[in-house]
Amino acid sequence: MNAIKVKQCSNCGTHFNCGDSAPKKKCWCNDFPPIFNLSEGGDCLCPACFKNSCSIKIEEYVATITPETALDNKAKDLPKTTNLIEGIDYYLENGNYVFKAWFHLKRGNCCGNGCRHCPY
Ligand SMILES: [Zn+2]
């Protein structure tokens, strides 16, 4: 396991913990798509700033997706993350979960339910 380290956010200066808080409890950053973990100093961002920069990258990527490229998108080949993240995988509207395009891209195909943000 990865011991907990205290780091300082390179963006806002907040101190935060990075590491596994228990043998079965992985660091918070494991909930994020692994492709974004190593890029551009993302290792030194606090959870709030990391989520922010992650969602910007995801929005940029999703904006390049067309129904023709969606079936072969990169997100579906990423190692699966266990927890869905509000604001990245879904958002809440009147208490309902609305899945974002990123969530559908990770699945790799259309579920046929006519989801609002279906990229396929
Ligand atoms: Zn920060």
Boltz pocket constraint, residues with backbone or C-beta under 6 A from the ligand:
constraints:
  - pocket:
      binder: B
      contacts: [[A, 9], [A, 10], [A, 11], [A, 12], [A, 13], [A, 14], [A, 45], [A, 46], [A, 47], [A, 48], [A, 49], [A, 50]]
      max_distance: 6.0
